[in-house]
Amino acid sequence: MRTTTKPFRFIVVAAVALLSMAACTSTRTQKSAGEQIDDTVITGKIKADLIGDSVTKAHEIDVEVFKGRVQLNGFVRNNEMRQRAVAIAKQVNGVTAVDNNLKLKGGATVSTGEKVDDGMLTARIKTALAEDERTKAAQINVETRDAVVLLAGFVNNAASRTAATELARGVPGVSRVDNQIAVK
């Protein structure tokens, strides 16, 4: 009896090992556990470096990372901040590419009412994204400045990217949508 049990056990153990390895490998649209950890470390390092830099304003810059590809998103005051943020991101270990989606803020100061309006637009867009089956709100970053909407992040397919633009444009009060979403 033992002779038939050993090959069976070996097959079961080998199958479990292969399935475990397959579960840890990445696909085009999903990260492995190791890649997730790496991207989290990269994100943390970039954010810490932005905070420690005298030129950049980290609270104004959103950092998204997918398999070492970095997106810098948001609105900044000047070109120096844009360039410095890119330089900081590029020097972090593990970064394979940097997409600079940082937009310059308009010259006029924004009133509290305008900030609230931009905040309301952002909230409405995020709600629309969360309620639509074609998009996933967690994967899409929404920034709004003077009714101009910046969409960024990583999605699984072009249909999700297009749907995000349509949904944002459909929100009353949005003057323009800048879609910088990347397809994984």
C-alpha positions as CSV (number, residue, x, y, z in Angstrom):
1,M,0.0,0.0,0.0
2,R,2.8,2.4,0.8
3,T,4.1,2.2,-2.8
4,T,1.0,3.7,-4.3
5,T,0.7,6.4,-1.5
6,K,4.1,7.9,-2.1
7,P,3.6,8.8,-5.8
8,F,0.1,10.2,-5.0
9,R,1.5,12.4,-2.1
10,F,4.3,13.6,-4.4
11,I,1.8,14.6,-7.1
12,V,-0.4,16.4,-4.5
13,V,2.6,18.2,-3.0
14,A,3.9,19.2,-6.5
15,A,0.5,20.4,-7.6
16,V,0.1,22.6,-4.4
17,A,3.6,24.0,-4.9
18,L,2.9,24.9,-8.6
19,L,-0.4,26.5,-7.7
20,S,1.2,28.5,-4.9
21,M,3.9,29.7,-7.3
22,A,1.3,30.6,-9.9
23,A,-0.7,32.6,-7.3
24,C,2.4,34.7,-6.6
25,T,3.3,35.5,-10.1
26,S,2.2,38.7,-11.8
27,T,0.1,39.2,-14.9
28,R,-0.2,42.2,-17.1
29,T,-2.9,43.8,-15.0
30,Q,-2.1,42.3,-11.5
31,K,0.9,42.5,-9.3
32,S,2.5,39.6,-7.5
33,A,2.9,40.0,-3.7
34,G,6.5,41.0,-4.1
35,E,5.7,43.6,-6.7
36,Q,3.0,45.0,-4.4
37,I,5.5,45.3,-1.6
38,D,8.1,46.9,-4.0
39,D,5.6,49.4,-5.3
40,T,4.5,50.3,-1.7
41,V,8.2,50.8,-0.7
42,I,8.8,53.0,-3.8
43,T,5.6,55.1,-3.1
44,G,6.7,55.6,0.5
45,K,10.2,56.6,-0.4
46,I,9.1,59.1,-3.0
47,K,6.5,60.6,-0.7
48,A,9.1,60.9,2.1
49,D,11.6,62.5,-0.3
50,L,9.0,65.0,-1.5
51,I,8.2,65.9,2.1
52,G,11.9,66.4,2.9
53,D,12.5,68.6,-0.2
54,S,12.4,72.4,0.2
55,V,11.0,73.0,-3.3
56,T,8.2,70.4,-3.6
57,K,5.0,70.4,-1.6
58,A,4.2,66.8,-1.0
59,H,0.6,67.4,0.0
60,E,0.0,68.7,-3.5
61,I,1.5,65.7,-5.3
62,D,-0.2,62.3,-5.5
63,V,2.1,59.4,-6.2
64,E,0.8,56.2,-7.9
65,V,3.1,53.2,-8.7
66,F,2.4,50.1,-10.7
67,K,5.3,47.6,-11.3
68,G,7.9,50.4,-10.8
69,R,6.1,52.8,-13.2
70,V,5.5,56.1,-11.3
71,Q,2.7,58.6,-11.9
72,L,3.1,62.0,-10.3
73,N,-0.4,63.7,-10.3
74,G,-1.9,66.9,-9.1
75,F,-1.5,70.6,-9.4
76,V,1.6,72.6,-8.5
77,R,2.5,76.3,-8.3
78,N,5.4,76.4,-10.8
79,N,7.6,74.5,-13.2
80,E,10.4,74.2,-10.7
81,M,8.2,72.1,-8.5
82,R,7.2,69.9,-11.5
83,Q,10.8,69.3,-12.5
84,R,12.1,68.7,-8.9
85,A,9.3,66.2,-8.2
86,V,10.3,64.2,-11.3
87,A,14.0,64.3,-10.4
88,I,13.2,63.0,-6.9
89,A,11.1,60.2,-8.2
90,K,13.7,59.1,-10.8
91,Q,16.4,58.7,-8.2
92,V,14.4,56.2,-6.1
93,N,15.6,52.6,-6.5
94,G,13.2,50.4,-8.4
95,V,11.6,53.2,-10.5
96,T,11.5,52.1,-14.1
97,A,9.6,55.2,-15.6
98,V,8.1,58.4,-14.4
99,D,4.9,59.9,-15.9
100,N,4.8,63.6,-15.1
101,N,1.0,64.4,-14.9
102,L,1.6,67.5,-12.7
103,K,-0.3,70.5,-14.0
104,L,0.4,74.1,-13.2
105,K,-2.1,75.9,-11.1
106,G,-3.6,79.1,-12.5
107,G,-2.1,82.4,-11.4
108,A,-5.2,83.6,-9.6
109,T,-5.7,82.8,-6.0
110,V,-8.7,80.5,-5.4
111,S,-11.4,81.6,-3.0
112,T,-12.9,79.3,-0.4
113,G,-16.0,79.0,-2.5
114,E,-14.1,77.8,-5.5
115,K,-12.2,75.3,-3.4
116,V,-15.5,74.0,-2.1
117,D,-16.8,73.8,-5.7
118,D,-13.7,71.9,-6.8
119,G,-14.1,69.6,-3.8
120,M,-17.7,69.0,-4.7
121,L,-16.8,68.2,-8.3
122,T,-14.2,65.8,-7.2
123,A,-16.6,64.1,-4.8
124,R,-19.3,63.8,-7.5
125,I,-16.8,62.3,-10.0
126,K,-15.5,59.8,-7.4
127,T,-19.1,58.8,-6.7
128,A,-19.9,58.4,-10.4
129,L,-16.7,56.3,-10.8
130,A,-17.6,54.1,-7.8
131,E,-21.1,53.5,-9.0
132,D,-20.2,52.6,-12.6
133,E,-19.3,48.9,-13.3
134,R,-16.8,49.9,-16.0
135,T,-14.6,51.8,-13.5
136,K,-13.1,51.2,-10.1
137,A,-12.8,54.3,-8.0
138,A,-9.8,52.9,-6.0
139,Q,-7.7,52.7,-9.1
140,I,-8.4,56.3,-10.4
141,N,-7.1,59.4,-8.7
142,V,-9.3,62.5,-9.2
143,E,-7.9,66.0,-8.8
144,T,-9.8,69.2,-9.6
145,R,-8.6,72.8,-9.9
146,D,-10.7,75.6,-11.2
147,A,-13.2,73.1,-12.6
148,V,-10.5,71.3,-14.6
149,V,-10.4,67.6,-13.7
150,L,-7.2,65.5,-13.8
151,L,-7.8,61.8,-13.9
152,A,-4.8,59.5,-13.2
153,G,-3.9,56.1,-12.0
154,F,-3.8,52.6,-13.6
155,V,-6.7,50.6,-15.0
156,N,-7.0,47.2,-16.6
157,N,-8.3,48.2,-20.1
158,A,-9.0,51.1,-22.5
159,A,-12.7,50.8,-21.9
160,S,-12.3,51.7,-18.2
161,R,-10.1,54.7,-19.2
162,T,-12.7,56.0,-21.7
163,A,-15.6,55.4,-19.3
164,A,-13.8,57.5,-16.6
165,T,-13.5,60.4,-19.1
166,E,-17.2,60.1,-20.0
167,L,-18.3,60.0,-16.4
168,A,-16.2,63.0,-15.4
169,R,-17.4,65.1,-18.3
170,G,-21.0,64.2,-17.4
171,V,-20.7,65.9,-14.0
172,P,-22.3,69.4,-14.2
173,G,-19.7,72.1,-13.6
174,V,-16.7,70.3,-15.1
175,S,-15.1,72.6,-17.7
176,R,-12.4,70.2,-18.9
177,V,-11.1,66.7,-18.3
178,D,-7.4,65.8,-18.6
179,N,-7.2,62.0,-18.7
180,Q,-3.7,60.7,-17.7
181,I,-4.9,57.3,-16.7
182,A,-2.6,54.5,-17.9
183,V,-3.7,51.1,-19.0
184,K,-1.8,48.4,-17.2
